[in-house]
Amino acid sequence: MKIHDLKPPPGSKKARRRVGRGIAGKGGKTAGRGMKGQHARGTVPVGFEGGQMPLARRLPKRGFRNHSKVSYQVVSLDRLERFAAGTVVDEETLRRERIVRRRGPIKLLADGEIAKALTIKVAAVSAKAREKIVAAGGTVEVEGS
């Protein structure tokens, strides 16, 4: 077999439809656009919503803040290494140690290692971080669930 003998399987290559080629062809004259009107003439602007106020004009222009989105403060496991074994680590403790600064829910991520048994109370924790804490002999309590 040579390269010039290669052919695609029958039926896999289909010719594209050539529209707008006179009144005789299947896709001719109006070329599937109907008779008259806005859509037949191709005059619909991008973003036009049929007279309804377009989305681009409905949204606020000077910044948009999704108030329903939960924004966590993230804390890595290696930041908790400074606490003594058996300490209860919660939002108040983390704020006192200046690990977190602003108010709001805290999420614990698995960056780094932990070798001490700590009791940790946060709003959310990643699965990998939970595994590492339990392996070190500590416990995790997720608040607000």
N, C-alpha and C positions, 0 to 999 in steps of 0.2 A: 504494500500500500504506500502510495506517495502522497505528498501534501496536497497535490491538485485533485486527488481522488476524494478528499474529505468533503462531505456535504452535511448540512443540518438535517435532522430527521424530518420527514414529510409532515407538513402542517405546523411546524414550529415557527416558520417565517411567514408572516402575513403582511401583505402590502397595506400601507396606511391609506385611509380614506381621503381622497382628494375632493374637497368640498368647493362649492362655488364655481362649477365648470359648466354653466349653461343649463337650460331647462330640460335637456334630455336625460341627464344623469340622475342617479338616485339622490345624491347630495347636492344637486344643482339648484339653481334659481335662489330660493331663500336659504338653502344650505342648512336646514334643520332649525332655523330661527323663527319660524312662523311667518305671519304676514307683515304686520306693521308694528310700530310702537318702539318704546324705549330700548327693549332688549334686542330687537331686530337691527337697530341702528348702531348699537355699540356705544351709546352715550351715557351709560350708567357710571358715575364717578366711583372711584375706590372709596369704600367706607360708607357709601350711601345706604340708608336703611329704610327706604320707602317713605320718606317724609318724617319719620321718627327722628328725634334729636340723636345724632350719631354718638357713639360711645366716646370718641375722642373729645367731643364737646361736653359730655355729661360729667366726665371725671374732673376732679379738682386739679388746677394747673400748678399750684405752688407746693407740690409735694403731697404724697398720699401715704397715710399710715394705717396699716391694718390693725385695728384695735383688738380684734379677736385672736390675733396670733400670739402665742406664748413665747416670750423671749427669755431663754435660760441664761444664767451666768454659769460658765463651765469651769470646773475645777478638776485638775489632773490628780491621779493617785499619788504621784511623787510629792505633791505639795503637802500631803497629809503625814509625811514621814516625820515631821517635826514634833508631832504629838506623842505623848507617852502612852505605853500600852494600857488598855483598859479605859481610855478617855472616851467620853461621849462627845462626838463631833456633830454639831448642828449649826444652823445659820448664825446664831449668836456667837458661838465659838469661832467660826470662820471669819466673822466680821471683826472680832476682837484681835485676831492674829493678822488682820489685814490681807487675808487671802481673797475675800470678796469685798467689794466696796459699796455697790448700790443695792437697793432693796429689790426683792423679787425672787422667783424660784431659782434653785441651784440644781445643776445636773453634774453628776460625777462621771468622768470619763477615765478610761483604762490606760492613760499614758503613764509609763513608768511602772515601778514595782512597789509593793508594800509588804513589810515583814512583821508588822505589829498587829495585835488583835485590837481593833477599834470598833466602837458602836457608832455607826454613822446614820444620821437622820437628815435626809435631803428630799427634794421634791421629785427627782428622777435620777436614775442610775443606769448606765449601759450594762448589757448582759456580761460583757467581758470584765468590767470593773467589779461587778457583783461576785463573779467567779474568783477573782484574785483576792478579794476581801475575805470571802468565806474560806478560801484555801489557807489564808494567814491566821484563821481562827476568829475573825471578827464577824459582826452582824450588820445587816443593812435594813433600815426601816425607811420605807418610802412614805413621806407625809402627804396627806391630802388625797389618798386613794382608797 
